[in-house]
Amino acid sequence: MSSAGGRGFSYRSVPEVEDRLQELQVDLPFSEHTELMNQKLVIAGRTVQNRIVCQPMQSCGGKVNGGPDRLTKRRYIRLAEGGAGIIWFESVAVLPEARSQSRHMWLDEHNVEDYKILVQEIKEACFKKNGFEPIILLQLSHSGRYCKPQGVLQPVIVRNNPLFEVDGILDASYIIGDEELKRLEQTYGACVRLAGEAGFDGVDIKACHQNLINELLSAYNRPGEYGGSFFNRVRFLQNCFEAAHAAVPKEFIVTTRLSIYDGFPYPYGFGTREYAGLKPDVMQVIEIIQYLDKLFDLPLANISMGNPYINPHIERPYDRGTYIPDEHPLVSVARIVNCTAQVQKACGNVKLVASGLSYLRQFSAQLAAGILEKNYAALVGFGRMSVADPYFPQRLLKEGALSPQRLCTTCGYCTACFHQGRRVKCRGEEK
């Protein structure tokens, strides 16, 4: 694996990081007030005990029936004991054929009991260790052009995209039709009902990382009801929200993890404008969040960026990866943090979850505190860090710091495990 341009992480203090940021002409908020992460927050009438979110990290831990296997259950019990205010449960497909690999979990009538047992165990483990129950949100997903349910790619696309179809343009049979999308909206609604039965506190209608819904948001040149205009491109996400709200009680949380910038030029990606190249444009995602808030009183949204299959440095800045990015990792971190801040400022009624913090290692605590102090977001999310150390929230909340022995070093091992279809774990994890 290559180093990110020989720019390894060797900072010994926040001021050293800030000096490098100044050289790169970008900015990040840092604060020593790490106690801000201990603040409670009310979301949709529910009290979140602290501002830390364990982000959804797909584990490759599904059983044959689509439910969570033993090691996946162990992982979530550890996360529960870690004490995060919100556990954002990993991607679970809405159909077996919507999976990104054979061990990708899915939810249906036959395995809902497996999820019900695990949710109860998560809440009990957290209460026993920390004195409260976490908010648990289930991420529902359709992998779209990355569907690979039996180890062989079986793409479901919304329109052709030459940036992704480098081995040849896929024929029209791979393009999902409007009628099939309408049926799929009801499938989402049915899965939301099952998530409620399983005891989840809410669901995430996943619209990031080039999954089906994310790709629909940039379907500028798709004909029919789901392409072209803003309202057409948002139609599927809106209809899934409607189906979800019709399936569960009012207090059930319906939210989304949303890519605000794919990192591809118009019309091949979301979050850029025509003739603006790769410059991020947050106005589009602001319009979407404000629109969903107007229709559904959207309580929160989780912000992400990039395509993990093509430009993962945008979503998960790293030192070592499969390619060397043309930008410093700190520039990547600054992009997602500062774009999130712009969206949070414009969408004050919706509480946002910030992402992309793990690259800062031990200084991600000060970055998280700075994000909260400056109201760049209402919650701070950690993904790779939660794989490296599922107990990291306890350390942050009690000590204001992270364990130097259990830091994510952005080596890419957990991501490599996922792409190889192996159980996702940290390189430093004990056998």
N, C-alpha and C positions, 0 to 999 in steps of 0.2 A: 504494500500500500504506500502511496506517496504522501509525503508531508505537504501541507498547504503552503507551498512555495518556500519551504524552509523557515516558516514563521511560527515555530512552535511556541507553546505557552510557557514563558519563563518569568512572568511578572511576580514580584515579591510583595507588592502592596497595591492598594487602589490608586495612589498617586502615580505609580509607574504605568498602570493601565490608562489613566487619564492623560499622561504625557503622550502615550502612543496614539490615543484617540485624537489628540490635538494635531499630531503629525499627519494623521489620516484625514483630518478635517471633518470629523464626525463627533457626535456627542452622545453620552449615555448618562442617566441620572444615578448617582450613588448617594447613599445615606448610611450613617451609623445607627439610625433609629430602627434597628431590626425588630424592636418590640411591636412595631406596627403590624407585623404578621400575626400577632396574637389578638388583634381586634376582631370582634364578632361582626357579622353582616347578615342582614335579613334579605332573603331572596324568595319572592313569591310566597311570603308569609312564613317561611321556614328560616330558622336561625342557623347560620353557618358559624361554627365555633372559632374558626380562624381563616386567614386569607390564603392558605396554601392549597393548591390543587395538584393532585397526582394525575398527570395527563394520560390520555389513552395510548398505551404502547402495546401493539399487537404481539401476543405471546407465542403464537403457533401452538396453542395448547388445547385444541378441540378434540373431543372424542369422536368416535364413529357416528354417534347420534347427533353431533353438533354441539353438545353441551361441554362445559369446562372439565378438563381432566384433573388428575390429582395434583400435579405440579402447578397448574394454573390456580387451583384453589389455595395451595400453599402460598403462592405469590400474593394473592389478595388478602389472605389473613395477615401476612407480614405488613402489607400496606396499611391494613386496618389498625394494627398495633402501632404503626408509625405515627398516626394521629393527624393526618391531613383533614382539613375541614370538608373537602370534597374529593371523593374518589371517582374519577371520570373513567368508567369501565371501558375497556378496549373495544375495538370494532367487532361487531357481531353482524353477520350478513342477514339480510331479510329473506333470502332464499338460498338453498344449497348451491345453486348455479351462480350465485352472485359473489361467491368467495374468491379471494385472491390466491388461495392455495388450499391444499387438501385438509390442512389442520386449522383452517380459519373457522371459528365457531359460527353457528347460525342459530336462530331462535324459531321454534314452531311449537305446535300443540303437544308434540311427543317428548320434548325435552324441557319444557318450561319448569317442571318440578326440580330439575337439576339446578337451574338458576335460582329458584326460590330458596332452596337449601343454602346455596352459597351466599346469597344476599343476607339471609338471617345470620349466618356464621360471621360475615364481615361486620355486621352491626354489633353483634354480641362481643366479638373480639375487641373492637374499638372501645365499646363501653366498659368492658372489663379492665382494659389497660389505661384508658384516658378519661373515662367518666362521661362520655357522650357518644351519640351515634353520628357517623358521618352522613353527609348527603351523597347518595350513590346515583350517578347518571349513566345510563346505558347508551353507547354509541351504536346507532343503526346505520348500516352501510350497504351500498351496492358498488362493487369494484369496477364496474364499467369496462373500459378497454383493457383493464388489468385482471379481468376474471380468469382464474386458473384453477378451477375447483378440483380437478383430478391430476394436476401437475402439468397439464398441457394448456397453453394459452387459448382461451375461448372468448375473444373480445366482444364486448357489447358497446358500440360507440354511438354517439349522437350526431356526428358528422365526420367527414374525413379531415385529417390533420396531417399534412406532409412533414411537420416537425417530429411527429411521433411514428409515422408509418414509413420509416426510412428504408425498410426492406421491400417496399411496394405498397401502393395505395390499396386499402382493403375494399372489397367489392360491396355493393349495396346491401347484401344479405346480412352484413354485420351491423347495419344501422338500425337501431331500435325505432319502431314506428310510433306514431301518436297514440294509437289505440292500446298498444302494449304499455306505454307510459301511463296511460290512464288506469289500466289494471294494476300497475305497479304501485300507484298512489294508494290504492286500497290495501295492497300488501303491507305497505308501511303502516297504515292505520291498524291492521290486524296485529302486527308485531308490537306496536305501542300498547295495545290492549294487553297483550301477553306480558310485556315488561311491567305493566301495572300489577298484574296478577302475581308476578314473581317478587314483588316488593320493592322494585327500584323506585326512587323518588322522582325520576324524570328520565327523559330520553334526549339524545342528541341526534337530530336528523343531519347526518354528516354531509358536509358540502365542501370538502377540502381534499388536497393531495391528488387531484385529477381523478377522483372517483366520478361516478355517473352524474351526480347532481352538480359537482364542481364543473364538469365539462359542459353541462347544459347552460351554465351561467355565461359561457363564452361562445354559445352557439349562434354567433352573429349571422352566419350564412346558411343556417338550417331553415328550410321552408316549413310551413305549417304552424300549428298552435304553440310549439315549444322553441321556436327560434326567431331570430331577427330582433324585434323590439325588446325593450327592457322588460315589459310585463310578460311577454312570451317566454323570455329566458328565465324569468323568476317563477313562472307559472307552476312548474313541477314542485319546487320547494314550497311555495305557498299552499298548493293543494295537499302536500304531505302534512303540513302543519294543520290544515283544516281537518284532514282525516284523523290526525293524532288527537286533536282537541275533542273531536266527536267520540273518541274511543275511551277517554279517561276522565276522571273527575277534574274539576276546575283547579284544585290545588296541585295537581300533578304538573311537574315542570316540563315544558317542551322548549328545547333550545337547539342550537346548531353550532358545530365547529366549522368555521368558515375561512377559506383561503381568501385573503384580501389582495393577493398578488401571486400569480403563477410563475412569473419570470420569463414570459414569452411575449413577443410583440403581437399587437392587434393584427388580424383577428384570430390568432391561434392560442391566445391565453386570456385569462380574466385579470383585471386590475391594471390594464394599460389602455392608452387612448390611441386612436388612429394618428399616424405621423409623429408619435411621441417616442418611438423606439421602445426601450426597456424601462423607461422612467415609470415608477409606480404612480398610480392614480387612485387615491382612496375614495374619491367621490362616488364611485360605483358601489362600493361596499357600504358606504354611509347611506346611500339611497336604499339599499336592500334592508339594512338593519332598521332604519327609520320606517320603512314600509311594513316590515314584519311587526315592529312595535306598535304601529298604528292599528294593525289588524288584530293582533293577538296579545298585546301587552307583553312583549318579549322581555323576560326577566333578566336574562344574561346571554352572552355569546362568547365563544372561545375562538380566539384569533390565531390563525396560522398563515403560512405562506409556502410556495414552492411545490415541486413535484419530487417525491422521494426516489423515483425511478430514473430521473433525468438530471435534475439540478438540486440534489439534497442539501448542498451547502447553504441554500437560501433558507431552508426550514430548520436544518440542524447544523449550524456552523461547526467546523471541525479542523483539527490539525492534521489528521491522517485519514485519507479516503481513497476512493478508486480513481480520482482525478484531482488535478490542482486547479482550484478556482482562480478566476482572473481578478479576485478581490480579496482583501485581508478578511479573516474571520470576524474581526471586530466591526468591520463595515457591514457584514451580514447581520450581526446582532443589532447594530444600531438601526438598520432598516426596519426590522420587524418591531423593535421597541418603539421607535419614533412614529412609524405608521399607525401602530396601535394607539398611541397617544392622540394622534389626530382624529381617529375614529371615536375614541372615548370622549373627547372634547365635544364632538358634534352630536354624539348620541348619549347624552348625560343620563337619560332615564334607564339605559341598559347597562348592566354591570359587565364589564369585559374581563376576560382572562388573558393575561399577557403570556407569551411563549418565547422560546429561544434563549432561556437563561443559563442552561447548563454549561455552555462553553466557558463561562467565567469561573468555573470551578469554585474555589473557596470564596471568591469575591461575588459569586451570584447572590449571596445573602445581602450584601450591600446594594447590589443592583435591584433586587426585589424590593428592598426597603425604599430605595429611591423612586421606583415606579409607583409605589403606594403613596409615598410622601407627596409626590408631584401630581397625583391623580392621573397618571398615564393609563392606569387600569385599576379595577377594584379588587382583583385577585391575581395571584402570581402562580403560574403553572410550571411544573417541572416534569419532564418526561424521562430523558436518559438518566437523570440523577436518581429517579425513583427505581430504576433498574439496578444502578450501582449500589444504592443503599436505600432499601424500602423504609428504613427507620429515620431517614433524614429530617422529616418534619419535627420529630421530638427534639433533635439537636438544635434546629433552628429556633424553635419556640422556647426552649429552656435555656439554651446557651448563646443564642444569637449567632451561631457559627456552625459550619459543617465539619464533619470528621475528615481530617487530612488523609486518613487511611481508606476512606470509602468514597472518594470523589469520582465523578465521571470524568474521564480524561479525553472524551470525544474521539476514541480510537476507532469507532465504527464497527466494533465487534458485534454489538447487539443488532445493528442493522444488517450486517452480513449474515447473521443467523437467520433473520427473517427472510432475506432474499434466497437463502439456500433451503428454506422450508424446515429449518431445525428450531427446536425450542429456543426462544429468545432469552438470553441471559447475559450478564456482564462477564467480561474476561476475568475479572478478579473474583468471581463467585466461587465459593468452595464447591468441590465436587460432591 
